[in-house]
Amino acid sequence: MNWDKFYILIFDNNGIPKTFNQKVFHNNLTQTKGVKAWWHYLESTYIIKVGNSVNASHIVELMKELAPNKKYFTSEINFQDYNGWLPNEAWDWIKENTKHNNV
């Protein structure tokens, strides 16, 4: 099977240049070709659902374009073991978007 993959993208809000527009960044990230769904329930964190052919290097190239000079971390997520304290909507998104991957 060729299931979707998930990446967590965490970025540093400290020292944000005055020219950085959070709303523009959000719109560009979430509307990027290949991003199938997104999660943004923590201020400086996104989870993006992408096709199987996307890898961390693709996310790096996207960040260089959307937010040059911004510190960030990205990694593929395996939703086999997770927990935390989040709003119900965040858990609902995770369950709905990962249900086919966890078969």
C-alpha positions, -999 to 999 in steps of 0.1 A, spaced: 0 0 0 11 36 -7 -3 53 24 1 90 32 28 102 55 28 128 83 54 153 92 56 175 123 69 210 116 79 230 147 93 265 143 108 291 166 87 321 174 115 339 192 132 366 172 106 366 144 116 393 119 91 421 117 87 412 80 74 377 89 37 374 83 22 345 102 -10 345 83 7 345 49 30 317 61 0 297 72 -19 302 40 11 293 18 20 262 39 -15 248 41 -22 254 4 10 240 -10 6 214 -36 10 180 -20 -3 190 14 -35 169 18 -44 180 53 -29 200 81 -32 203 119 -23 234 138 -35 231 174 -3 243 190 10 278 183 43 270 166 36 235 154 20 220 123 13 184 114 10 180 76 -4 150 58 14 145 25 17 119 -2 41 90 3 67 105 -22 73 136 1 103 135 24 119 158 50 141 173 23 109 185 5 97 202 37 131 219 41 129 233 6 94 245 13 105 262 45 135 279 27 109 294 3 82 303 28 103 313 58 139 319 51 161 326 81 135 310 104 146 282 128 125 250 125 125 213 129 107 187 109 104 149 112 82 122 99 56 111 125 47 75 132 12 75 148 16 41 164 22 55 199 12 90 209 -4 109 238 -8 144 252 -32 170 264 -50 186 235 -85 198 226 -109 171 213 -108 185 178 -70 178 177 -75 142 186 -104 139 162 -82 151 133 -55 127 142 -79 97 144 -97 106 112 -66 114 91 -45 84 103 -72 57 103 -61 41 70 -24 42 80 -31 23 112 -49 -7 98 
